[in-house]
C-alpha cells in the first residue's frame, strides 16, 4: 500500500514542471526541534505555501524533549507529522521500522541526485544502511560541533603578551586540543573588565545526548573507533582502546580545569547563555548558534570568532550534527509532502535557506566562490563539515546513547572510576544491545 502511494506521488509530482495548486489543498505539518533554524524555516516555507497552495503547520519541540516526543510519535504510528526533520541518528530506526518513506524512486523521477549534496550529509542524514544508495531523507540542515571564542579578548595586548611569555606561542586559534586546553586554563578564573571569567563551556548534559555529543570531539581525535572497520560490531579494542581512554581522560581534564562552577549538566542553551553573558572565553557548540552569536549585541560582530574542533594525537574530526527531512509513512498527505521535498531541494531555495540562517547541505550553495566570505563563520562551517564523524545510527541507537551518556557522565563529571573502566563498561553495554538486536 505504501509503495503504491509512493509511486502515485512520484507520478503526480513528476507530471508537473512547476508548482500548480491542486484541486484540494493539503494541510501539512512539519515536525522538528524548537530552535532558531526552525523559525527561519517558517519564513522560508511561505514561498512553498504561495507556490503550491498547501498550508504549512509546524510542530516544534525543545531539544531536551525532542527525541522522546518525536520517537514516541513515530513508534506509535501517529499521524501528527507529514514531514519529519529527524536527527541523523534516527535514520536506521526510521528505515527499518517503516517510519519513513524510501525516496529513491521519487529522487530518480525528479532528477534529485545525492551527488549534489555534501557527501558527509548524505551518509549522515539520508543513507540506510550506511554506505548504500538507499535514501530515506533529503539532507536538510548541515551541522557540526565547533568552537566560538572571544576574539576581542584574544586581541588584548596585555593578554597576548602574558600568554606568549607563559606558553611561548601566540594567543590565537588553537590547532590542537592541547593548545585549546592551554587557552582555557589561561582564562580560567581571570578577571576581565571587572568580572571573573572562565575558560570554556563544554557539553556535560546527562539526560539526553549532551555529554556524548561533546566527548566524542576528544575521543575521535585520540583514536576512538566505533568498531573494527572490517567487522562493525567487533567493539573490544576499538571503543576501549588505550588511545580512546586517553581521549576520555583529556575531556575530564578539560572539565576539571577549565569550566565554570555549576556546569555539570550543560548543553546547547546553557553554553550559549554562558558565552553571551561574558562568562567564558571559549564555547563548544553546534554551528547553528553562530548566526545568533554574530548578531548578539554583547558578543557579536568582531568581538567573536569561530574555529573547527582542533586535532588530537590520533586524528582530526568533529562530531556531526544536523538532520535530514523525511516523509512520514503514516501521513495521509504523502503527495503534498513530496512536493515540499521537491521544492526544498531547489538550488534557489537552498540559497535562501542559507541567507535566512539555515545551513544548506547543497554543494551548489556551499561550493559557490562567494560562500566562504558570505558570513564570518562560513569558512569554519566548510572546514568543519570536512572532518565529521557521527554516532551510531542503528535502530537501537537510543539504547546505545543512554549507555554512553551514563558511562561517560559518571566518569567525567561524577569522577567515578577510571577512563579505561568507563570504556570497558561501555563495550559491555553495547555488546548486550547488539546481542539483543541479533547482530552478535
C-alpha positions in Angstrom: 0.0 0.0 0.0 2.8 2.4 0.9 4.6 1.6 -2.3 1.6 2.3 -4.4 1.1 5.6 -2.7 4.8 6.5 -3.3 4.6 5.6 -7.0 1.4 7.6 -7.3 3.1 10.5 -5.6 6.1 10.3 -7.8 4.0 10.3 -10.9 2.0 13.3 -9.7 5.0 15.4 -8.9 6.9 14.4 -12.0 4.0 15.3 -14.2 4.4 19.0 -13.3 7.4 21.1 -14.0 6.2 23.9 -11.8 4.1 24.1 -8.7 0.4 24.2 -9.5 -2.2 24.4 -6.7 -4.0 21.1 -6.5 -7.8 20.9 -6.7 -7.8 20.5 -2.9 -5.0 22.0 -0.9 -3.5 19.9 1.8 -2.7 20.9 5.4 0.9 19.7 6.1 2.6 19.5 9.4 6.3 19.6 9.6 7.9 18.3 12.9 11.3 19.5 14.1 13.1 20.8 17.1 12.4 24.2 18.6 15.4 26.4 17.8 16.4 29.4 15.7 16.7 27.5 12.4 13.1 26.3 12.8 11.9 29.9 12.9 13.9 30.5 9.7 12.2 27.5 8.1 8.8 29.0 8.8 9.8 32.1 6.9 11.3 30.1 4.1 8.2 27.9 3.8 5.9 30.9 3.0 7.3 30.5 -0.6 6.1 26.9 -0.7 2.6 27.8 0.5 2.3 30.5 -2.1 3.5 28.4 -5.0 1.8 25.1 -4.0 -1.4 26.2 -2.4 -0.8 23.9 0.5 -0.9 25.2 4.1 2.0 24.5 6.4 1.8 24.0 10.1 4.8 23.3 12.4 5.3 21.2 15.5 8.5 22.2 17.2 9.7 20.6 20.4 12.6 21.8 22.6 15.7 19.8 22.2 15.8 18.1 25.6 12.4 16.6 24.8 12.6 16.3 21.1 13.8 12.7 20.8 11.3 11.3 23.3 8.4 13.2 21.9 9.0 12.5 18.2 10.2 8.9 18.5 7.1 8.2 20.6 5.1 9.7 17.8 6.8 7.6 15.1 6.7 4.4 17.2 3.0 4.7 17.8 2.3 5.2 14.1 0.9 8.7 14.8 -0.4 10.9 12.1 0.7 14.3 13.5 3.7 14.7 11.2 3.6 14.6 7.5 7.3 15.7 7.3 9.9 15.0 9.9 13.3 16.6 10.2 14.7 13.9 12.4 18.1 13.6 13.9 20.8 11.9 12.0 20.9 9.0 14.4 17.3 8.2 13.7 17.8 7.1 10.1 18.3 3.4 10.9 15.2 3.3 13.0 13.2 5.3 10.5 14.1 2.9 7.7 13.9 -0.4 9.4 10.8 0.3 11.4 9.0 1.6 8.4 8.5 5.2 9.8 10.0 6.9 6.7 9.1 6.6 3.1 12.0 5.4 0.9 12.8 8.2 -1.5 14.8 6.5 -4.2 12.0 6.3 -6.8 11.0 9.9 -6.1 14.5 11.2 -6.4 15.0 9.4 -9.7 11.7 10.7 -11.1 12.5 14.3 -10.1 16.2 14.3 -11.0 17.3 14.9 -7.4 20.8 13.5 -7.1 22.5 12.8 -3.8 25.8 13.7 -5.6 24.6 17.3 -5.4 24.9 17.3 -1.6 27.8 17.4 0.8 28.9 13.7 0.9 29.0 13.6 4.7 25.5 14.8 5.0 24.2 12.1 2.6 25.9 9.4 4.6 24.8 11.0 7.9 21.3 12.1 7.2 20.0 10.1 4.3 21.5 6.6 3.9 20.5 3.3 5.4 22.3 1.0 5.5 25.3 3.3 5.6 27.4 3.2 2.5 24.5 2.0 0.3 22.4 4.1 -2.2 19.2 3.7 -0.1 17.8 7.1 0.8 15.2 7.9 3.5 15.7 11.6 3.7 16.9 14.7 1.9 19.8 16.5 3.7 18.1 19.4 5.3 20.4 21.1 7.8 24.1 20.7 7.9 25.5 21.0 11.4 28.7 20.1 13.3 30.3 20.8 16.7 32.7 23.7 16.5 34.0 26.5 18.7 33.3 30.1 19.4 35.9 32.3 21.0 36.2 35.9 22.4 38.3 37.3 19.6 38.3 40.7 21.4 39.9 39.1 24.5 42.5 37.3 22.4 43.5 40.6 20.8 44.2 42.5 24.0 47.9 43.4 24.0 48.4 42.7 27.7 46.8 39.2 27.5 48.7 38.4 24.3 52.0 39.3 26.0 51.2 37.3 29.1 50.1 34.3 27.2 53.2 34.4 24.9 55.5 34.7 27.9 53.9 31.7 29.6 53.4 29.3 26.6 56.0 30.6 24.1 53.4 30.9 21.3 50.9 33.4 20.2 47.4 33.7 21.8 45.5 32.6 18.7 43.1 30.0 17.4 44.2 26.6 18.7 45.3 23.9 16.2 45.3 21.1 18.7 43.2 20.0 21.7 46.2 20.5 24.0 46.5 24.1 22.7 42.8 24.6 23.4 43.3 23.4 26.9 46.2 25.8 27.5 44.0 28.7 26.4 41.1 27.6 28.6 43.5 27.3 31.6 44.9 30.7 30.8 41.5 32.4 31.0 40.1 30.3 33.9 39.4 32.4 37.0 40.8 35.6 35.3 39.3 39.0 35.8 38.3 40.8 32.7 36.6 44.2 32.8 35.9 43.7 36.5 34.3 40.3 36.0 35.6 36.8 36.9 35.6 34.7 33.8 36.2 31.0 33.0 37.9 29.0 30.3 35.4 27.0 28.4 31.8 25.9 28.2 31.6 22.3 27.1 28.9 19.7 26.8 28.2 17.8 30.1 24.4 17.2 30.0 23.3 13.8 31.0 19.6 13.5 30.3 19.5 13.4 26.5 22.7 13.4 24.4 24.8 16.3 25.5 27.9 14.8 27.0 28.1 12.2 24.2 28.0 15.0 21.6 30.8 16.7 23.4 33.2 14.0 24.5 33.3 12.4 21.0 35.1 15.5 19.8 38.0 14.4 22.0 37.6 10.6 21.7 37.7 10.6 17.9 40.8 12.7 17.9 42.7 10.4 20.2 41.8 7.2 18.3 38.4 6.0 19.5 36.5 4.0 16.8 33.0 2.6 17.0 34.2 -0.9 15.9 36.5 -2.8 13.7 36.3 -1.4 10.1 36.3 -5.0 8.8 33.6 -6.1 11.3 31.5 -3.2 12.6 30.1 -5.0 15.6 33.5 -6.0 16.9 33.9 -3.4 19.6 36.6 -4.5 22.0 40.0 -2.9 21.3 38.4 0.0 19.4 35.8 1.6 21.6 38.0 1.0 24.7 41.5 1.2 23.2 44.2 2.9 25.3 44.1 5.8 22.9 40.4 6.2 23.4 40.9 6.1 27.2 43.4 8.9 26.8 40.8 11.0 24.9 38.3 10.5 27.7 40.9 11.5 30.2 41.5 14.7 28.2 37.9 15.6 28.3 37.7 15.1 32.0 40.8 17.2 32.5 39.2 20.0 30.4 36.1 19.8 32.5 38.0 19.8 35.8 40.4 22.6 35.0 38.6 25.0 32.9 34.8 25.2 33.2 32.5 27.4 35.2 31.1 26.4 38.6 27.7 24.7 38.2 28.4 23.5 34.7 27.9 19.8 35.4 24.7 19.4 33.2 25.2 21.9 30.4 24.2 21.5 26.7 23.5 23.9 23.9 21.4 26.5 25.6 23.5 26.7 28.8 26.7 27.1 26.8 25.1 29.9 24.7 24.0 31.7 27.8 27.4 31.4 29.4 29.1 32.7 26.3 26.7 35.6 25.6 26.8 36.7 29.2 30.6 37.0 29.1 31.4 34.2 31.4 33.7 32.1 29.2 36.4 32.6 26.6 35.6 29.5 24.6 32.3 27.8 23.8 31.8 24.4 22.3 28.6 24.2 20.4 26.9 23.2 17.2 27.3 25.6 14.2 23.7 26.5 14.3 24.4 29.1 17.1 26.8 31.1 15.0 24.3 33.4 13.3 22.9 34.3 16.7 26.3 34.9 18.2 27.3 37.2 15.3 24.1 39.2 15.8 24.3 39.4 19.6 24.7 43.0 21.0 27.1 41.9 23.7 29.5 39.5 21.9 28.6 39.8 18.2 30.4 41.3 15.3 34.2 41.4 15.6 34.1 40.5 19.2 33.7 36.8 18.4 35.5 34.3 16.1 34.9 30.7 15.1 37.2 27.7 14.6 36.8 24.0 13.9 37.3 21.4 16.5 41.1 21.1 16.9 43.1 18.0 16.1 44.3 15.4 18.6 47.2 13.0 18.5 45.1 10.4 16.7 43.3 12.4 14.1 41.2 15.4 13.2 37.5 15.0 13.5 34.4 16.8 14.7 31.0 15.4 15.8 28.4 15.6 13.1 25.1 17.2 14.0 22.3 18.1 11.6 19.3 16.4 10.1 17.6 15.2 7.0 14.0 15.8 6.1 11.8 12.7 5.6 8.2 11.9 4.6 6.5 10.1 7.4 4.9 6.8 6.1 1.8 7.3 8.3 1.0 10.6 6.6 -2.3 10.8 4.7 -0.8 13.6 2.5 2.4 12.0 1.2 1.9 13.5 -2.3 1.9 17.0 -0.9 4.8 16.2 1.5 6.8 15.0 -1.5 6.0 18.3 -3.2 7.6 20.0 -0.2 10.8 17.9 -0.6 11.0 18.8 -4.3 10.6 22.5 -3.5 13.1 22.4 -0.7 15.7 20.7 -2.9 15.8 23.6 -5.4 19.1 25.5 -5.5 17.4 28.9 -5.3 15.5 27.8 -2.2 18.7 26.3 -0.7 20.4 29.6 -1.2 17.6 31.4 0.6 17.8 28.9 3.3 21.4 29.8 4.0 20.7 33.5 3.8 17.9 33.1 6.4 20.2 31.3 8.9 19.7 27.7 7.8 22.8 25.6 7.0 22.3 24.3 3.4 24.0 21.0 2.5 23.7 21.6 -1.2 27.0 21.7 -2.9 25.9 24.4 -5.3 25.4 26.7 -2.3 28.5 25.8 -0.2 30.9 25.5 -3.1 29.9 28.8 -4.7 33.0 31.0 -4.7 31.2 33.7 -2.6 30.1 31.3 0.1 33.2 31.3 2.2 33.1 35.0 2.7 29.3 35.4 2.9 29.4 35.2 6.7 32.3 35.3 9.3 31.6 31.7 10.2 31.1 30.3 6.7 34.7 29.1 6.2 34.7 27.5 9.6 31.5 25.6 8.6 33.1 24.3 5.5 36.3 23.3 7.3 34.3 21.6 10.0 32.0 19.6 7.6 35.1 18.2 6.0 36.1 16.4 9.2 32.8 15.0 10.6 32.1 11.7 12.2 28.8 10.6 13.6 27.4 8.5 16.4 25.6 5.2 15.8 22.6 5.4 13.5 21.5 1.8 14.4 17.8 1.2 15.1 18.8 0.7 18.7 20.6 4.0 18.8 18.6 5.2 21.9 19.9 2.3 24.0 23.4 2.8 22.7 23.2 6.5 23.5 21.8 6.0 27.0 24.6 3.7 27.9 27.3 6.1 26.7 25.6 9.0 28.5 25.7 7.2 31.8 29.2 5.7 31.5 30.8 9.0 30.3 29.0 11.3 32.7 29.8 9.1 35.7 33.5 9.3 34.9 33.9 12.9 33.6 31.5 14.7 35.9 31.0 12.4 38.9 34.6 11.2 39.0 33.7 7.6 39.3 36.4 5.1 38.3 38.9 5.5 35.5 38.5 6.3 31.9 39.5 2.8 30.9 36.9 1.3 33.3 34.3 3.6 31.8 35.0 2.5 28.2 35.3 -1.2 29.2 31.9 -0.9 30.7 30.6 0.8 27.6 31.8 -2.1 25.5 29.9 -4.5 27.7 26.7 -2.4 27.5 26.9 -2.1 23.7 27.6 -5.8 23.2 24.5 -6.5 25.2 22.5 -4.2 23.0 23.7 -5.8 19.8 23.2 -9.3 21.1 19.6 -8.3 21.8 19.3 -7.0 18.3 20.6 -10.3 16.9 23.7 -8.7 15.4 26.2 -10.6 17.5 
